[in-house]
Amino acid sequence: MGVGGESNGISDGMTVKRRSCMCSKDDFLPEESFKNWGSYKKALGETGLRLKDRLLARSLVDTELNEVRARSQHDMKRNLSWWDLIWFGIGAVIGAGIFVLTGLEAKESAGPAVVLSYVVSGISAMLSVFCYTEFAVEIPVAGGSFAYLRVELGDFMAFIAAGNILLEYMIGGAAVARSWTSYFATLLNHKPDDFRIIVHGLKEDYNHLDPIAVAVIAVICVLAVFSTKATSRFNYIASIIHVVVILFIIIAGLIKADTKNYSHFSPYGARGVFKASAVLFFAYVGFDAVSTMAEETKNPARDIPIGLVGAMSITTLVYCLLAVTLCLMQPYGSIDPDAPFSTAFEAVGMNWAKYIVAFGALKGMTTVLLVSAVGQARYLTHIARTHMVPPFLAYVHSKTGTPIYATIVMLVATSVIAFFTKLSILSDLLSISTLFIFMLVAVALLVRRYYVSGITPDHDRNKLIICIVLIIASSIATAAYWGLSKDWKAYVVTVPIWFGATLGLKLFVPFALEPKLWGVPMVPWLPSLSIAINIFLLGSIDGKSFARFGIWTLLLLLYYFFMGLHASYDTAKASEERRAAGDPLPWNKLEEGSDKLPPSSMADSDTAKGSKISTAAESD
């Protein structure tokens, strides 16, 4: 939609008058269903039919790459290389998770075996990285997993995932911002609550108000809207400093190591290790932000695999070394959950070192916040392009090449959460949202490889559905049994079912689509294992966090049925009518001076994927 500019006729088939600064209703609700109360009542009466249409609709790759992207009016600038992506990945991930949650989980859940927790969550994250990488290479748009799920699982599942993606980023940013305050206090020889306002009239989990976290987010917002390339340069300079500090922590910490602290390696047993893994998955959250930068990458087929896999490999190694160092320096029962590394150096007589640690932690958290701000804005931008949220949020500024409105809105929401909510609540809820999304992306990858609408025979489609249902069901059963019983007998049934369903997919369902540029190895085993591990880790999270997750999902559904469904339906139908009238969008203007569509490999992928999809399924 047009916000602050000239006429834009490419967003939804309607010409929109652009203004110099002020916004009107058409910037928020331009669709036919919201023209007046009569139109809205009619739309509500058709909710069932519209929901059926959106449940069956699967977007085309070409639609995501061109038509949907064109609704931002200006293209994002393609100026990122694999070097930028690696540092974005490192900057996005190494932050509050390692510097705060390591101490918390070592003390309360895993003991020194927290290093194994990082290995488990690292394996799960790496499997998800592979799934994300194939999609990001083949569908290089800012929508990340939202765009991938629209293509493979349809509009409705993409929307549910979109809501959780936004929740993931808001909570993640809020958690890091509050941790920033904790380490800032350590740097100044204060306790974290010295810089917070305690309001006794509010509930305990929400009464430690954090104005410093809000201030930090505001500064990050300014940096994020300025320039993606400038953000990248700042990020890898800050990340290099951060890596130097991490090396100092490891070397200096191991000099003070005491192997007696490892005498009780796993005091809480295997359950403690997996419980910690589920929470520590928070420490790996952020790499998916790199996939949203595919639209700004010079050579996605080369740069994205190197950037994502390289960053995750480095991160996992660093996390394991830091976890070992912390637990060798101090008995797990004495670890400070708020600023574990700083207090550990203080405990071994290196009081001066805590300032270096605190400084490094602040650097790391700042880059995490910055990359998160960049990633979450691009998610929201692509969601707005589909009109599931107000389309003015899709606007990309002509000079900066950044989605300024989406950036501001997301960071305002993040700052509100950071102002009120404690870290312990944020980390559990974040892990649920993230694991759920990663599981869906793995399912989408299986659908991508084994199903092409109109081409795959019905019997192969049915076998695919049965296998995926068995993989998910057996994974849920395994996770549930782990949470409810200490016996092992049920695993004799659930694990073989998972194995048999994956093997059946391998042997009896042929590939429908081969990746053109880069593909996940060992399909279906790798995505199937990703589904199983993500669901298993979900089963290790406490019930209260699932209750909060359920409330958020209910709110998403209410919004969807009353607003998002009708807006996206109208937009899809307008796009369909435009195609039928032979009036294609001038999206080639967004190809940075090129008069051609995207590379033929991507167009071919789209043709194979969707040429025979029904008209309803082709819509938007």
C-alpha positions in Angstrom: 0.0 0.0 0.0 1.0 3.5 -0.5 2.2 5.3 2.6 3.8 8.7 2.2 4.3 8.7 -1.6 2.7 8.6 -5.0 0.0 6.4 -6.6 0.5 2.7 -6.2 -1.5 0.4 -8.3 0.3 -2.8 -7.7 -0.6 -3.6 -4.1 -4.1 -5.0 -4.5 -5.4 -4.1 -7.8 -6.7 -0.7 -6.7 -5.2 2.7 -7.3 -4.3 4.3 -4.0 -3.6 7.9 -3.5 -0.4 8.5 -1.7 0.0 11.3 0.7 3.1 13.1 1.8 2.9 12.0 5.4 -0.6 11.2 6.8 -2.1 7.7 6.7 -5.8 7.0 6.0 -8.1 4.0 6.5 -7.0 2.6 3.1 -3.5 2.2 4.4 -4.7 -0.2 7.1 -7.9 -1.8 5.7 -8.0 -1.2 1.9 -9.8 -4.5 1.1 -13.4 -4.8 -0.2 -14.6 -6.5 2.9 -13.8 -3.4 5.0 -15.3 -0.7 2.7 -18.3 -0.3 5.0 -20.3 -2.2 7.7 -22.5 -3.9 5.1 -19.5 -5.3 3.3 -18.0 -6.5 6.5 -21.2 -8.2 7.6 -21.4 -10.0 4.2 -17.7 -11.1 4.6 -18.4 -12.5 8.1 -21.4 -14.4 6.7 -19.0 -16.1 4.2 -16.4 -17.0 6.8 -16.8 -20.7 6.4 -16.4 -20.6 2.6 -13.5 -18.2 2.8 -11.8 -20.4 5.4 -12.1 -23.4 3.2 -10.6 -21.5 0.3 -7.6 -20.3 2.4 -7.1 -23.8 3.9 -6.7 -25.2 0.4 -4.8 -22.3 -1.1 -1.0 -22.8 -1.7 1.0 -19.9 -2.9 3.3 -20.2 -5.9 7.0 -19.6 -5.7 6.8 -17.1 -8.5 4.0 -15.3 -6.7 6.2 -14.9 -3.5 9.2 -13.9 -5.5 7.5 -11.3 -7.6 3.9 -10.2 -7.1 3.9 -10.3 -3.3 7.3 -8.7 -3.1 6.2 -5.9 -5.5 3.7 -4.7 -2.9 6.5 -3.1 -0.9 6.9 -0.5 -3.8 10.7 -0.6 -3.6 13.1 -3.5 -3.6 15.4 -4.2 -0.8 19.1 -3.7 -1.7 21.0 -6.9 -2.7 24.3 -6.1 -1.0 25.0 -9.0 1.5 27.6 -11.7 1.0 28.2 -15.0 2.8 30.7 -13.2 5.0 27.9 -10.8 6.1 25.5 -13.7 6.7 28.0 -15.6 8.9 28.5 -12.6 11.1 24.8 -11.9 11.1 24.3 -15.5 12.3 26.9 -15.2 15.0 25.6 -11.8 16.0 22.0 -13.1 16.0 22.7 -16.1 18.2 25.5 -15.5 20.7 23.9 -13.3 23.4 21.6 -13.7 26.4 21.2 -17.4 26.0 24.8 -18.3 26.7 25.5 -15.5 29.2 22.4 -15.9 31.3 20.5 -19.2 30.7 23.7 -21.3 31.0 24.0 -20.4 34.6 20.3 -20.8 35.3 20.0 -24.2 33.7 23.3 -25.5 35.1 22.1 -24.6 38.6 18.5 -25.8 38.5 18.2 -28.4 35.8 21.4 -30.1 34.4 24.5 -29.4 36.5 27.8 -29.7 34.6 25.9 -31.9 32.1 24.5 -28.6 30.7 27.2 -29.0 28.0 25.2 -32.1 26.8 22.1 -29.9 26.8 23.8 -27.6 24.4 24.8 -30.5 22.2 21.2 -31.8 22.0 19.7 -28.3 21.3 22.6 -27.6 18.9 21.8 -30.8 16.9 18.1 -29.8 16.7 19.1 -26.3 15.6 21.5 -27.6 13.0 18.8 -29.9 11.5 16.5 -26.9 11.3 19.2 -24.9 9.7 19.5 -27.4 6.9 15.7 -27.2 6.3 15.7 -23.4 6.3 18.7 -23.3 4.0 17.0 -25.2 1.1 13.9 -23.0 1.3 16.0 -19.8 1.6 18.0 -20.7 -1.5 14.9 -21.7 -3.6 12.6 -19.0 -2.3 14.9 -16.0 -1.4 12.3 -13.5 0.0 12.1 -11.6 3.2 9.2 -13.7 4.5 11.4 -16.5 5.8 9.4 -19.5 7.2 6.1 -17.6 6.6 6.7 -17.6 2.9 7.9 -21.2 2.9 4.8 -22.4 4.7 2.5 -20.4 2.4 4.0 -22.3 -0.6 3.9 -25.7 1.0 1.2 -25.9 3.7 -1.1 -23.1 2.7 -2.3 -19.7 3.9 -3.9 -20.9 7.2 -0.9 -22.8 8.6 1.4 -20.0 7.4 -0.7 -17.5 9.4 -0.5 -19.6 12.6 3.2 -19.9 12.1 3.4 -16.1 11.4 1.8 -15.2 14.7 4.3 -17.4 16.5 7.2 -16.1 14.5 6.3 -12.6 15.6 5.9 -13.8 19.2 9.3 -15.5 19.0 11.0 -12.3 17.9 9.2 -10.0 20.4 9.9 -12.3 23.3 13.4 -13.0 22.2 14.2 -9.3 21.9 12.6 -8.5 25.2 14.5 -11.3 27.0 17.8 -10.1 25.6 17.0 -6.5 26.5 16.3 -7.4 30.1 19.5 -9.4 30.2 21.3 -6.3 28.8 20.2 -4.5 32.0 21.6 -7.3 34.2 25.1 -7.2 32.7 25.1 -3.4 32.6 24.4 -3.4 36.3 27.3 -5.9 36.8 29.6 -3.6 34.9 28.7 -0.8 37.3 29.0 -2.9 40.5 25.2 -3.0 41.0 22.5 -5.6 41.2 20.1 -5.7 38.2 17.1 -4.6 40.4 19.0 -1.5 41.3 18.1 -0.3 37.7 14.6 -1.5 37.7 11.4 -0.1 39.2 9.6 -2.5 41.4 5.8 -2.0 41.5 4.3 -4.1 44.3 0.8 -3.7 43.0 1.5 -5.9 40.0 2.0 -9.6 39.9 5.5 -10.8 40.9 6.5 -12.0 37.4 5.6 -8.6 35.8 6.4 -6.0 38.5 10.1 -5.5 37.9 9.8 -2.6 35.3 12.9 -2.2 33.1 13.3 1.3 31.6 16.9 0.6 30.5 15.7 -2.3 28.3 13.3 0.1 26.6 16.0 2.6 26.0 18.3 0.0 24.4 15.6 -1.2 22.1 14.9 2.4 21.0 18.6 2.9 20.0 18.5 -0.4 18.1 15.4 0.7 16.2 17.2 3.8 14.9 20.2 1.7 13.7 17.9 -1.0 12.1 16.0 1.5 9.9 19.1 3.3 8.7 20.7 0.7 6.4 21.0 -3.0 6.2 24.6 -2.9 4.9 25.6 -0.4 7.6 23.9 -2.6 10.2 26.0 -5.5 8.8 29.2 -3.6 9.1 28.5 -2.6 12.7 27.4 -6.1 13.5 30.5 -7.9 12.3 32.9 -5.4 13.9 31.0 -5.7 17.2 30.9 -9.5 16.8 34.6 -9.7 16.2 35.1 -7.9 19.5 32.6 -10.3 21.1 34.5 -13.3 19.8 37.8 -11.9 21.3 36.0 -11.6 24.7 34.7 -15.1 24.4 38.2 -16.5 23.7 39.4 -14.6 26.8 36.6 -16.1 28.9 37.5 -19.6 27.8 41.3 -19.3 28.2 41.2 -17.4 31.4 38.4 -19.6 32.8 40.1 -22.9 32.0 43.3 -21.6 33.8 41.2 -21.4 36.9 39.4 -24.8 36.3 38.9 -27.2 39.1 38.0 -30.7 37.9 36.4 -31.4 41.3 33.5 -29.3 40.2 32.8 -32.1 37.6 32.6 -34.8 40.2 28.8 -34.8 40.0 28.5 -34.4 36.3 24.7 -35.1 35.9 23.1 -34.5 39.3 19.6 -34.2 37.8 19.9 -37.2 35.4 18.8 -37.4 31.7 15.5 -35.6 32.4 17.4 -32.6 33.6 19.6 -32.6 30.5 16.6 -32.6 28.2 14.6 -30.1 30.2 17.6 -27.8 30.0 17.9 -28.5 26.3 14.4 -27.3 25.7 15.0 -24.0 27.5 18.5 -23.6 26.1 17.1 -23.8 22.6 16.5 -20.1 23.3 20.3 -19.7 23.0 20.1 -20.8 19.3 17.2 -18.7 18.3 18.1 -16.0 15.8 19.6 -18.0 13.0 16.2 -17.9 11.2 16.6 -14.1 11.0 19.4 -14.8 8.6 17.0 -16.6 6.2 14.9 -13.4 6.0 17.9 -11.6 4.5 17.8 -13.9 1.4 16.1 -11.1 -0.5 19.1 -8.9 0.2 21.8 -11.5 -0.6 23.9 -11.2 -3.7 24.1 -14.9 -4.5 21.6 -16.9 -2.4 22.6 -20.3 -3.8 26.2 -19.9 -2.6 25.9 -17.4 0.3 23.0 -18.7 2.3 24.3 -22.3 2.9 27.8 -21.0 3.8 26.4 -18.3 6.0 23.8 -20.4 7.9 25.7 -23.6 8.4 29.0 -21.8 9.1 27.4 -19.6 11.7 25.6 -22.5 13.5 28.7 -24.7 13.5 30.8 -21.9 15.1 28.1 -21.1 17.6 27.6 -24.7 18.8 31.3 -25.1 19.4 31.5 -21.8 21.3 28.5 -22.7 23.5 29.9 -26.1 24.5 33.3 -24.6 25.4 31.7 -21.8 27.4 29.4 -24.2 29.3 32.4 -26.5 30.2 34.4 -23.5 31.3 31.7 -22.1 33.6 31.1 -25.5 35.3 34.8 -26.1 35.8 35.3 -22.7 37.4 32.5 -23.0 40.0 30.4 -25.7 41.6 27.0 -25.8 39.8 25.1 -25.1 43.0 27.0 -21.8 43.5 26.5 -20.4 40.0 24.7 -17.0 39.9 21.7 -17.3 37.5 21.7 -13.6 36.6 25.3 -13.0 35.6 27.0 -16.4 35.9 30.3 -15.7 34.1 31.0 -12.4 35.8 30.4 -13.8 39.3 32.4 -17.0 38.5 35.5 -14.9 37.8 34.9 -13.0 41.0 34.6 -16.3 42.9 38.1 -17.5 41.6 39.8 -14.2 42.6 39.8 -12.5 39.2 37.5 -9.7 40.1 38.9 -7.5 37.3 37.9 -10.0 34.7 34.2 -9.6 35.5 34.2 -6.2 33.8 35.6 -7.7 30.6 32.9 -10.4 30.7 30.2 -7.9 31.3 31.4 -5.7 28.5 31.6 -8.7 26.1 28.1 -9.8 27.2 26.7 -6.3 26.5 28.4 -6.3 23.0 26.9 -9.7 22.3 23.4 -8.8 23.4 23.5 -5.6 21.4 24.3 -7.4 18.2 21.6 -10.0 19.0 19.0 -7.2 19.4 20.2 -5.6 16.2 20.0 -8.7 14.0 16.7 -9.6 15.7 15.3 -6.2 14.8 16.4 -6.6 11.2 14.9 -10.1 10.9 11.6 -9.5 12.7 10.9 -6.4 10.5 11.4 -8.4 7.4 9.0 -11.2 8.6 6.3 -8.6 9.3 7.0 -6.9 6.0 6.2 -10.1 4.0 3.2 -10.9 6.2 1.9 -7.4 5.4 2.5 -8.0 1.7 -0.2 -10.7 1.9 -2.5 -8.3 3.7 -2.8 -10.7 6.7 -1.8 -7.6 8.7 -2.3 -4.0 7.6 -0.4 -3.5 4.3 1.2 -0.2 5.2 3.7 -2.3 7.2 5.0 -3.7 3.9 6.4 -0.3 2.8 10.1 -0.3 2.0 11.7 3.1 2.0 13.2 4.2 -1.3 16.4 5.6 0.1 17.3 3.3 3.0 15.9 0.1 1.3 14.6 -0.9 4.8 11.0 -1.6 6.0 10.8 1.3 8.4 7.2 1.0 9.6 7.5 -2.8 10.3 10.7 -2.2 12.2 9.2 0.5 14.4 6.0 -1.4 15.2 7.8 -4.6 16.1 10.3 -2.8 18.4 7.6 -0.9 20.1 5.8 -4.2 20.9 9.1 -5.7 22.0 9.9 -2.8 24.4 6.5 -3.1 26.1 7.1 -6.8 26.8 10.7 -6.1 27.9 9.4 -3.4 30.3 7.2 -5.7 32.3 8.1 -9.4 31.9 10.8 -11.5 33.7 13.4 -13.5 31.8 12.3 -16.9 33.2 8.8 -16.5 31.7 10.1 -15.2 28.4 12.6 -18.0 27.8 10.1 -20.9 28.2 7.5 -19.3 26.0 10.0 -18.4 23.4 11.3 -22.0 23.2 7.7 -23.4 22.6 7.0 -20.9 19.8 10.4 -21.5 18.1 10.3 -25.3 18.3 6.8 -25.3 16.9 7.8 -23.2 13.9 10.9 -25.3 13.2 8.8 -28.5 13.3 6.4 -27.0 10.8 9.3 -26.0 8.4 10.6 -29.6 8.5 7.1 -30.9 7.7 6.9 -28.4 4.8 10.2 -29.6 3.5 8.9 -33.2 3.3 5.8 -31.9 1.5 8.0 -29.9 -0.9 10.1 -32.9 -1.9 7.3 -35.5 -2.2 4.2 -33.6 -3.4 3.4 -31.4 -6.4 -0.3 -30.5 -6.8 -1.7 -31.9 -10.0 1.3 -34.0 -10.7 1.7 -36.4 -7.7 -0.7 -39.4 -8.1 -3.4 -39.6 -5.4 -2.0 -42.9 -4.0 1.5 -41.3 -3.5 -0.1 -38.3 -1.9 -2.1 -40.5 0.5 1.0 -42.5 1.4 2.8 -39.2 2.1 0.0 -38.0 4.4 0.0 -41.3 6.3 3.8 -41.3 6.8 3.8 -37.7 8.0 0.9 -38.3 10.4 2.7 -41.3 11.8 6.0 -39.4 12.2 4.3 -36.6 14.1 2.0 -38.9 16.1 4.9 -41.2 17.2 7.0 -38.2 18.1 4.2 -36.7 20.2 3.6 -40.1 21.9 7.4 -40.4 22.7 7.5 -36.9 24.1 4.3 -37.3 26.1 5.5 -40.7 27.6 8.8 -39.1 28.5 7.0 -36.4 30.4 4.5 -38.6 32.2 6.4 -41.8 33.0 9.9 -43.0 34.0 9.3 -46.4 32.3 10.8 -47.2 28.9 8.4 -49.8 27.5 6.3 -47.5 25.3 9.5 -46.5 23.5 9.7 -50.0 22.1 6.5 -49.1 20.2 6.8 -45.3 19.5 10.3 -45.2 18.2 9.9 -48.1 15.7 6.7 -46.5 14.4 8.7 -43.3 13.7 11.5 -45.2 12.1 9.1 -47.3 10.0 7.1 -44.3 8.8 10.3 -42.5 7.7 11.6 -45.6 6.0 8.3 -46.1 4.3 8.5 -42.5 3.0 12.0 -43.3 1.7 11.1 -46.6 0.0 7.5 -46.2 -1.2 7.0 -42.5 -2.1 9.0 -41.1 -5.0 10.4 -37.6 -5.0 8.1 -35.1 -6.8 10.6 -32.3 -6.8 14.4 -32.1 -6.8 16.0 -28.8 -5.6 17.5 -26.8 -8.4 20.2 -25.0 -6.5 20.9 -26.5 -3.1 19.1 -29.3 -1.3 19.0 -30.8 2.2 20.9 -34.1 2.3 19.5 -37.4 3.6 15.8 -36.7 2.9 13.5 -37.9 4.5 15.7 -38.9 7.5 17.1 -35.4 8.3 13.7 -33.5 8.3 12.0 -36.4 10.0 14.6 -36.4 12.8 14.2 -32.6 13.1 10.4 -33.1 13.6 11.1 -35.8 16.3 13.7 -33.8 18.2 11.7 -30.6 18.2 8.5 -32.3 19.4 10.5 -34.2 22.1 12.0 -30.9 23.4 8.5 -29.4 23.4 7.5 -32.2 25.8 10.1 -31.1 28.3 8.6 -27.6 28.8 6.4 -26.9 31.8 2.6 -26.7 31.5 2.2 -23.0 32.4 4.2 -22.1 29.4 1.9 -24.2 27.2 -1.1 -22.5 28.7 0.3 -19.1 27.8 1.1 -20.4 24.3 -2.5 -21.6 24.0 -3.9 -18.2 25.0 -1.7 -16.5 22.3 -2.8 -19.0 19.7 -6.5 -18.4 20.6 -5.9 -14.6 20.2 -4.3 -15.3 16.8 -7.4 -17.3 15.6 -9.8 -14.6 16.8 -7.8 -12.0 14.8 -7.7 -14.3 11.8 -11.4 -15.1 11.7 -12.5 -11.5 12.1 -9.7 -9.6 10.1 -6.8 -11.5 8.5 -8.9 -14.1 6.7 -11.1 -11.6 4.9 -8.2 -9.2 4.1 -6.0 -12.0 2.6 -9.0 -13.5 0.8 -9.9 -10.2 -0.9 -6.3 -9.6 -1.9 -6.0 -13.1 -3.4 -9.2 -12.7 -5.4 -8.1 -9.3 -6.7 -4.9 -10.9 -7.8 -6.8 -13.7 -9.5 -9.1 -11.3 -11.3 -6.1 -9.3 -12.5 -4.4 -12.4 -14.0 -7.7 -13.5 -15.7 -7.9 -10.0 -17.2 -4.3 -10.3 -18.5 -3.1 -7.4 -16.4 0.1 -8.7 -14.7 2.0 -6.7 -12.1 5.0 -4.7 -13.3 7.2 -6.5 -10.9 10.2 -6.5 -13.2 10.8 -2.9 -12.0 11.8 -4.4 -8.7 14.6 -6.4 -10.2 17.2 -3.6 -9.7 17.5 -2.5 -13.3 16.8 -5.9 -14.9 14.0 -6.4 -17.3 13.9 -10.1 -16.6 12.2 -12.3 -14.1 14.2 -14.1 -11.4 16.7 -16.7 -12.6 15.2 -19.5 -14.6 16.0 -22.1 -12.0 13.6 -20.4 -9.6 11.0 -19.9 -12.3 11.3 -23.6 -13.3 11.0 -24.6 -9.7 7.8 -22.6 -9.5 6.5 -24.1 -12.7 7.1 -27.6 -11.5 5.6 -26.7 -8.2 2.5 -25.0 -9.1 1.6 -24.9 -12.8 -1.4 -27.3 -12.3 -2.6 -26.0 -9.0 -6.2 -24.9 -9.1 -7.2 -21.3 -9.5 -8.1 -21.0 -5.8 -4.8 -22.5 -4.8 -2.9 -20.2 -7.1 -4.4 -17.1 -5.6 -1.9 -15.0 -3.7 
